[in-house]
Each structure stands twice: as C-alpha cells, then as structure tokens.
C-alpha cells in the first residue's frame, strides 16, 4: 500500500513539475533565441555569440552553477576528511 501511494504521489508531483515547461526549445515563437541572434552583439559588445550569451545574458546562472559545484566539492571533501580522521583515530 505504501509503495502504491508513493508511486501515485511521484506521478502527481512529476506532472506538476513538468507541465509548466514549454517543450518547444528553439522554436521561433519563443522569441528569446531570435532576440539573442538579432541583438546579442549590439547589447553585449562581444564578437563571439557564445561568449555574449554565457557571460552576459546568463551570468547569474553561471555564478549559481559555480556556487553549487563549489559547495558540492567542499561537501565531498568534508565527508572524506571526516572518514579519514575516524580511521586514523580508531
């Protein structure tokens, strides 16, 4: 009974998490990709479109990804460090 309830809850949660997504990535009607193509160089001054998008339009996203990576690496380091200390003490 508990497994059935868990599966039903996961399906409902998955539906609510996936349903707001617009799965037409790169579709011209979205406008974002066309805006980047048309005004990327003018807005950012970068000669490379990838650099313009990555460092100017998506800078906060990039900073967030770097922060998550740093925090996870630090967490793994701390877990491994504690395990080594336990083994050397005992």
C-alpha positions in Angstrom: 0.0 0.0 0.0 2.8 2.4 0.9 4.6 1.8 -2.4 1.4 2.4 -4.4 0.9 5.7 -2.5 4.5 6.7 -3.1 4.2 6.0 -6.8 1.0 7.9 -7.1 2.5 10.9 -5.3 5.6 10.8 -7.5 3.5 10.7 -10.7 1.4 13.7 -9.5 4.4 15.6 -8.4 6.1 14.9 -11.7 3.1 16.1 -13.6 3.0 19.4 -11.8 6.8 19.9 -12.2 6.8 19.0 -15.9 3.5 20.5 -17.1 4.6 24.2 -16.9 7.6 23.5 -19.2 7.3 24.5 -22.8 9.0 21.7 -24.7 9.4 23.7 -27.9 13.0 24.6 -27.3 14.5 26.7 -30.0 11.1 27.4 -31.6 11.0 30.8 -33.3 7.8 31.8 -31.5 9.6 31.8 -28.1 11.5 34.9 -29.2 14.4 34.5 -26.8 16.7 32.7 -29.3 15.8 35.1 -32.0 16.5 38.1 -29.7 19.9 36.7 -28.9 20.7 36.3 -32.5 19.5 39.7 -33.5 20.7 41.8 -30.6 23.4 39.8 -28.9 26.4 41.6 -30.4 24.8 45.0 -30.0 23.7 44.5 -26.4 26.9 42.9 -25.2 29.7 44.2 -27.4 31.1 40.6 -27.6 32.3 39.4 -31.0 31.5 35.8 -30.1 27.8 34.9 -29.7 28.5 32.0 -27.2 30.6 34.4 -25.0 27.8 37.0 -25.2 25.1 34.6 -24.1 27.3 32.7 -21.5 28.9 35.7 -19.8 26.4 38.5 -20.2 22.9 37.1 -20.5 23.4 34.1 -18.3 26.0 35.4 -15.8 23.8 34.8 -12.7 23.0 31.3 -13.9 26.7 30.6 -14.4 27.5 32.1 -11.0 24.9 29.8 -9.4 26.2 26.7 -11.2 29.8 27.5 -10.0 28.5 28.0 -6.4 26.7 24.7 -6.4 29.7 23.0 -7.8 32.0 24.5 -5.2 29.6 23.6 -2.4 29.3 20.0 -3.5 33.0 19.7 -3.9 33.5 21.1 -0.4 30.9 18.7 1.0 32.6 15.7 -0.6 35.9 16.9 0.7 34.5 17.3 4.2 32.9 13.8 4.2 36.1 12.2 3.0 38.1 14.1 5.5 35.9 13.0 8.4 36.2 9.4 7.3 40.0 9.6 7.2 40.1 11.2 10.7 37.8 8.4 12.1 40.0 5.7 10.6 43.2 7.3 12.0 41.8 7.8 15.5 40.5 4.3 16.0 
